[in-house]
Amino acid sequence: MKKKTILSWSTGKDSAWSTYQLQQRDDIELVGCLCTINQTYQRTAMHAVRVELLKAQAAALNLPLTIIELPFPCSNEQYQQIMADATQKLVEQGIECMCFGDLYLEDIRDYRIKNLAGTGIEPVFPLWQKPTKALAQEMIAGGLKTVITCVDPKQLDASFAGRLFDESFLNDLPEGVDPCGENGEFHSFVYDGPMFQAPIAIKVGEVVERDGFVFADVTPA
């Protein structure tokens, strides 16, 4: 019996590549994706992707999308309650697994496991502890098409915002920056790849600095 699985979807490459891994398993049934957005700006958290592009990704995956709107600002207590309510709805829908794209940050993984403990929903980490340089190259070679939407200028130069995630990007990364951005150096938006039924036409627009981060505004082409 296949386990009913929902994707914790960020719009970025790790979520997308995790999805691709699960699509190839015969014990998993992908039944939807779930994403949090900033209620005020109608963009995804950190990645700052417009809601219309988030919806385009879900359509390309051919999966129902659940959008969880977070107030801005959002306290930790508010976040915990909103996510607990959302998880309860997943339980009522018979969801058995939730997929995360985490790579090696133990505290984040432990946090997710703790939040799902006792719910009956099993956390799944398809990319866990894969070497990130090899993983990045695997994604690129596998046809993943990604644009960098957010950069932390304290860790990576602002000029990387808006660039494509490709071999040239990897070669230009400074020493100490994780090739997959696992430490928050950068975030991304996937517009094509083997997990999608069709590519998403996009264009990269204005690059702005806001709240200590640099964002590239990606819009539908």
Secondary structure, DSSP 8 states (H G I E B T S, - for coil): --EEEEEE--SSHHHHHHHHHHHT-SSEEEEEEEEEEETTTTEETTT--BHHHHHHHHHHHT--EEEEEE-SS--HHHHHHHHHHHHHHHHHTT--EEE----S-HHHHHHHHHHHTTTT-EEE-TTTT--HHHHHHHHHHTT-EEEEEEE-TTTS-GGGTT-B-SHHHHHHS-TTS-TT-TTSSEEEEEEE-TT-SS---EEEEEEEEETTEEEEEEEE-
